[in-house]
Amino acid sequence: FRDLLKPHATFQARLLTFSIGGKKQAVTMGLIYNKKTYASVNRGIDPTADKNVREYIHVKKVADALKQGCSLFDAFVGDYGWKERWGCQKIPQHSFLLSSSGQT
């Protein structure tokens, strides 16, 4: 991640830090690609942080993407429990098919 923060022609790194009552609760990173796609990459949250901090991070990342002029927000394919509440379609990353011989 340190290398992603260096000036690069294709990506612009965005770091957002969240503090409550003067205590750092979370840090999150996003990447802007080609000035239009905002990719929500990573986050670190204090395990004792309020559960609402996670939802707030998503709101602030989308707001940051809009402020930066992005037209696409890539939240990746993982299921983190919030996407369906926001009306996003759940798409599995992979699936296993059982063959007629019983092997996958």
C-alpha positions in Angstrom: 0.0 0.0 0.0 2.9 2.3 0.6 3.8 2.1 -3.1 0.2 2.9 -4.1 0.5 6.2 -2.2 3.4 7.4 -4.4 2.5 9.6 -7.3 1.4 7.5 -10.2 0.0 8.5 -13.5 -3.0 6.0 -13.4 -4.1 5.9 -9.8 -4.8 8.6 -7.2 -4.8 7.2 -3.6 -7.4 8.5 -1.1 -6.9 8.0 2.6 -9.7 8.8 5.0 -9.3 8.8 8.8 -12.2 8.8 11.2 -11.8 10.0 14.8 -14.5 10.2 17.4 -13.9 12.1 20.6 -10.2 12.6 19.6 -9.6 8.9 19.3 -8.8 7.4 15.9 -11.5 4.8 15.1 -10.8 3.9 11.5 -8.6 4.5 8.4 -9.7 3.5 5.0 -8.2 3.7 1.5 -9.7 4.2 -1.9 -8.1 4.5 -5.4 -9.3 6.7 -8.2 -8.6 5.2 -11.6 -8.6 7.3 -14.8 -10.3 10.1 -12.9 -13.7 8.4 -13.0 -13.7 5.1 -11.1 -13.4 5.1 -7.3 -12.3 1.7 -5.9 -12.9 1.0 -2.2 -9.8 -0.9 -1.4 -9.1 -1.4 2.3 -9.9 -0.4 5.8 -8.8 -0.8 9.3 -11.2 -0.3 12.2 -10.6 -0.3 15.9 -12.3 -3.5 17.2 -13.9 -1.4 20.1 -15.3 1.1 17.6 -19.1 1.7 17.5 -20.7 -0.7 14.9 -22.1 2.3 13.0 -18.6 3.4 12.1 -18.5 0.7 9.3 -21.7 2.1 7.7 -20.5 5.7 8.1 -17.2 4.8 6.3 -19.2 3.6 3.3 -21.3 6.8 3.2 -18.1 9.0 3.4 -16.4 7.0 0.7 -19.3 7.4 -1.7 -19.4 11.1 -0.8 -15.6 11.3 -1.5 -16.1 9.6 -4.8 -18.8 12.1 -5.8 -16.7 15.0 -4.6 -13.8 13.8 -6.7 -16.0 13.7 -9.8 -16.1 9.9 -10.2 -19.0 8.3 -12.1 -18.4 4.7 -10.9 -18.0 3.4 -7.4 -16.4 -0.1 -7.2 -17.2 -1.8 -3.9 -15.7 -5.1 -5.1 -17.5 -8.4 -4.9 -17.1 -9.4 -1.3 -20.2 -9.7 0.9 -19.9 -7.4 3.8 -23.5 -7.2 4.9 -24.2 -3.7 3.7 -24.6 -4.0 0.0 -28.1 -5.4 -0.1 -29.3 -2.7 2.2 -28.1 -0.1 -0.3 -29.8 -1.9 -3.2 -26.7 -3.5 -4.7 -27.0 -6.8 -6.5 -25.2 -9.7 -4.8 -22.9 -11.4 -7.2 -21.0 -14.5 -6.1 -17.2 -14.4 -6.5 -17.1 -18.1 -7.4 -19.2 -21.3 -7.4 -18.4 -25.0 -7.2 -20.1 -27.4 -9.5 -20.4 -31.1 -8.6 -19.8 -33.3 -11.6 -21.7 -36.5 -12.3 -18.6 -38.5 -11.0 -19.0 -36.7 -7.6 -15.8 -34.7 -8.0 -15.5 -30.9 -8.0 
